[in-house]
Amino acid sequence: QVQFVESGGGLVQPGGSLRLSCGASGFALSDYPLSWYHQVPGKERERVARISSRGSTTYVDSVKGRFTISRDNSKNTVYLQMNSLKPEDTAKYYCHVRWQGNDYWGQGTQVTVSS
């Protein structure tokens, strides 16, 4: 069974940094593209970063140059390094994989950017 365990969220001041982690079990994440999404109440979940199985990355315009997605296949873990955080980055963040035709999500980790 595919499961994710996320960690790393919290409260940070504007301009600060956080690193989110998403550990996977039940499949080898090295073989699949992985994504991080965020969601604020009342809005749809939005993808902010994606990493392919080969390591190429894409980002939504609002986080380009500030966020970095990476993976450690030996730990079966995907990361999201978030720098220069802004209040508008406040959201719940989820990792995601589409595996064997099904969508799997982490439980979500809250990121709050506020002074």
C-alpha positions as CSV (number, residue, x, y, z in Angstrom):
1,Q,0.0,0.0,0.0
2,V,1.3,3.4,-1.0
3,Q,1.7,5.8,1.9
4,F,3.4,9.1,2.4
5,V,4.5,10.7,5.7
6,E,5.1,14.5,5.5
7,S,7.0,16.7,7.9
8,G,8.7,20.1,8.0
9,G,5.9,22.6,8.1
10,G,5.5,25.3,10.7
11,L,5.3,29.0,11.4
12,V,8.1,31.2,9.8
13,Q,8.6,34.9,9.3
14,P,8.6,36.5,5.9
15,G,11.9,35.9,4.2
16,G,12.5,32.7,6.2
17,S,13.0,29.2,5.0
18,L,11.5,25.8,5.5
19,R,12.3,22.3,4.1
20,L,9.4,19.9,3.7
21,S,10.0,16.2,3.6
22,C,7.8,13.4,2.2
23,G,8.8,9.9,2.9
24,A,7.2,7.2,0.8
25,S,6.5,3.5,1.4
26,G,4.9,0.9,-0.7
27,F,6.6,1.8,-4.0
28,A,10.0,3.0,-5.2
29,L,9.6,6.7,-5.9
30,S,12.6,6.7,-8.1
31,D,10.5,5.4,-10.9
32,Y,7.8,8.1,-10.9
33,P,7.3,11.8,-11.2
34,L,6.5,13.4,-7.9
35,S,4.8,16.7,-7.1
36,W,4.2,19.1,-4.3
37,Y,0.8,20.9,-4.2
38,H,-0.5,23.6,-1.9
39,Q,-4.0,24.5,-0.9
40,V,-5.7,27.3,1.0
41,P,-9.2,27.1,2.3
42,G,-11.8,27.8,-0.3
43,K,-9.4,27.2,-3.2
44,E,-8.4,24.3,-5.4
45,R,-5.2,22.4,-4.7
46,E,-2.5,23.8,-7.0
47,R,0.7,22.1,-8.1
48,V,3.8,24.2,-7.1
49,A,6.6,21.9,-8.1
50,R,7.2,18.6,-10.0
51,I,10.2,16.4,-10.4
52,S,10.4,13.7,-13.1
53,S,11.9,10.3,-12.7
54,R,14.9,11.6,-14.5
55,G,15.2,14.6,-12.2
56,S,14.0,17.4,-14.4
57,T,12.0,20.0,-12.5
58,T,9.2,22.4,-13.1
59,Y,7.6,25.1,-10.9
60,V,4.6,27.4,-10.9
61,D,5.7,31.0,-11.7
62,S,5.0,32.3,-8.2
63,V,7.7,30.1,-6.6
64,K,10.4,30.0,-9.3
65,G,13.7,31.0,-8.0
66,R,12.6,30.5,-4.4
67,F,11.5,26.8,-4.1
68,T,13.5,23.7,-5.0
69,I,12.1,20.2,-5.3
70,S,14.5,17.3,-5.0
71,R,14.5,13.6,-4.3
72,D,16.7,11.2,-2.4
73,N,16.0,7.8,-3.9
74,S,18.1,6.0,-1.3
75,K,15.7,7.3,1.4
76,N,12.6,7.1,-0.8
77,T,12.0,10.7,0.1
78,V,11.1,13.9,-1.8
79,Y,11.8,17.3,-0.5
80,L,10.7,20.9,-1.0
81,Q,13.2,23.6,0.0
82,M,11.3,26.9,0.4
83,N,13.3,30.1,0.7
84,S,12.4,33.7,0.8
85,L,9.0,32.8,2.0
86,K,6.1,35.2,1.6
87,P,2.8,35.5,3.4
88,E,1.0,34.4,0.2
89,D,2.9,31.0,0.5
90,T,0.8,30.2,3.5
91,A,-1.1,27.0,2.7
92,K,-1.2,23.3,3.5
93,Y,1.3,21.5,1.4
94,Y,0.8,18.0,0.0
95,C,3.1,15.5,-1.8
96,H,1.6,13.5,-4.6
97,V,2.3,10.6,-6.9
98,R,0.2,9.0,-9.6
99,W,1.0,5.3,-9.3
100,Q,-0.7,2.5,-11.3
101,G,-3.5,4.8,-12.3
102,N,-4.3,6.1,-8.9
103,D,-3.6,9.3,-7.1
104,Y,-1.9,9.2,-3.7
105,W,-1.5,12.1,-1.4
106,G,0.4,12.8,1.8
107,Q,-1.6,13.9,4.9
108,G,-0.5,17.5,4.3
109,T,1.7,19.8,6.4
110,Q,0.8,23.4,7.2
111,V,3.1,26.3,6.3
112,T,2.3,29.6,7.8
113,V,4.3,32.7,6.9
114,S,3.6,35.6,9.2
115,S,5.4,38.2,11.3
